[in-house]
Amino acid sequence: MSRFQECLQPQGPRAILISVKPRFAEQIITGAKKVEFRRSWAAEPVGLAVIYSSSPVQRLVGIVEVDGAVVASPPTVWTKCVSRGPGLQRAELMEYFAGKTYGYGVLLGEVTLPAKPVAPKSLFKGFRPPQSYRYLSAPELRRIGKQFRLVEEPE
């Protein structure tokens, strides 16, 4: 069973929608960046992250498998994750984590791309990008999956 199919199951890991700056979204979808740093992270197990490239792109640009997360002090997160292609310099990360006791290094796996970036307003009524992330419901994930050619069955 694919990770996408697992995330559609009621007892499976969750899928989330995350907002990512275009610079980092591009690095993720090209495979250059295999870790996403976050000041906060999901309480429930996450199997997939749908990448929303924020302004000025404002499109869903990829779906990436989540292979886990490193939770530690910011310097330790850097040390444990730097070899995965962080996409930024250490000083920039320390500034991002300023004031935080713990940081998160979300370990990214295989990426699936759409034929062309997807306008989220075509999938979500009244779409508002999440500040950080939000969980996706199974029907929402199924709609996204259709746009990424991962599902063909009706909702």
C-alpha positions in Angstrom: 0.0 0.0 0.0 1.3 3.4 -0.9 1.9 6.1 1.7 -0.9 8.1 0.0 -3.3 5.2 0.4 -2.2 4.7 4.1 -3.1 8.3 4.8 -6.6 7.8 3.4 -7.2 5.0 6.0 -9.0 6.0 9.2 -6.3 4.5 11.4 -3.4 5.5 9.2 -1.0 8.4 9.5 -2.3 11.9 8.8 -1.8 14.1 5.8 -1.1 17.8 6.3 -1.0 20.9 4.2 2.1 23.0 5.0 2.9 26.5 3.9 6.5 26.8 2.7 8.3 29.8 1.3 8.9 29.5 -2.5 12.6 29.2 -2.1 12.3 26.2 0.2 9.4 24.7 -1.8 11.5 24.6 -4.9 14.4 22.9 -3.0 11.9 20.3 -1.7 10.4 19.5 -5.0 13.8 19.2 -6.7 15.0 16.9 -3.9 17.8 19.2 -2.8 16.2 19.7 0.6 15.3 16.6 2.5 14.5 18.2 5.9 11.9 20.9 6.7 12.6 22.9 9.9 9.6 23.9 12.0 9.1 25.7 15.3 6.1 23.5 16.0 4.9 20.2 14.6 1.9 17.9 14.5 0.9 16.0 17.6 -0.4 13.1 15.5 1.8 10.9 13.2 2.1 12.4 9.8 2.7 10.4 6.6 2.4 13.0 3.9 2.8 16.7 3.5 1.2 18.6 0.7 3.4 21.6 -0.1 1.8 24.9 -0.5 4.3 27.4 -2.0 3.4 30.7 -0.4 3.2 34.2 -2.0 3.9 35.0 -4.8 3.5 31.4 -6.1 0.3 30.5 -4.1 0.0 26.9 -5.5 0.2 23.3 -4.4 3.5 22.2 -5.9 4.2 18.8 -4.5 3.3 16.0 -2.1 6.2 14.7 0.0 6.4 11.6 2.2 7.2 12.4 5.8 9.7 9.9 7.2 9.7 11.1 10.8 10.9 14.1 12.8 13.9 15.0 14.9 12.8 16.9 18.1 15.7 18.5 20.0 17.4 21.7 20.9 17.9 23.9 17.8 21.7 23.2 17.7 21.1 19.4 18.0 18.4 19.5 15.3 20.9 21.2 13.0 23.7 18.7 13.8 21.3 15.7 13.2 19.8 17.1 10.0 22.5 19.1 8.2 23.6 16.1 6.1 20.1 15.8 4.6 20.3 19.1 2.8 18.9 21.8 5.0 18.4 24.5 2.3 19.7 27.3 4.6 22.7 28.3 6.7 23.1 27.4 10.3 22.9 31.1 11.4 19.6 31.5 9.5 18.2 28.4 11.2 19.3 29.6 14.7 17.6 32.9 14.1 14.4 31.1 13.0 14.5 29.0 16.2 15.3 32.0 18.4 13.6 31.8 21.8 12.6 28.1 21.3 13.8 25.4 23.6 13.0 22.7 21.0 12.9 22.7 17.3 11.7 20.1 14.7 13.5 18.7 11.7 10.9 17.0 9.6 12.6 14.3 7.6 11.3 14.3 4.0 11.2 11.3 1.6 9.8 10.7 -1.9 8.2 13.7 -3.7 5.2 13.5 -6.1 4.7 16.4 -8.5 1.5 17.5 -10.3 1.5 17.9 -14.0 1.3 21.6 -13.2 1.1 23.5 -9.9 -2.5 23.4 -8.5 -4.5 26.5 -7.5 -5.8 25.6 -4.0 -8.9 27.6 -4.5 -9.9 25.1 -7.2 -10.0 22.4 -4.5 -11.0 24.2 -1.3 -13.9 26.6 -0.9 -12.7 29.7 0.8 -9.1 28.5 0.9 -6.8 30.3 3.3 -3.2 29.1 3.6 -2.3 27.7 7.0 0.2 29.8 9.1 2.3 26.6 9.6 0.3 23.5 8.8 -3.2 22.0 9.0 -4.5 18.4 8.9 -6.3 17.3 5.7 -9.5 15.3 5.8 -9.7 12.2 3.7 -12.0 13.9 1.1 -9.6 16.8 0.8 -6.7 14.5 0.4 -8.6 12.5 -2.3 -9.3 15.7 -4.2 -5.6 16.7 -4.1 -4.7 13.1 -5.1 -6.9 13.4 -8.2 -5.0 16.6 -9.2 -1.7 14.8 -8.7 -3.0 11.7 -10.5 -2.7 9.5 -7.4 -6.4 8.5 -7.3 -9.0 7.9 -10.0 -12.0 6.6 -8.0 -14.9 9.0 -7.2 -15.1 10.6 -3.8 
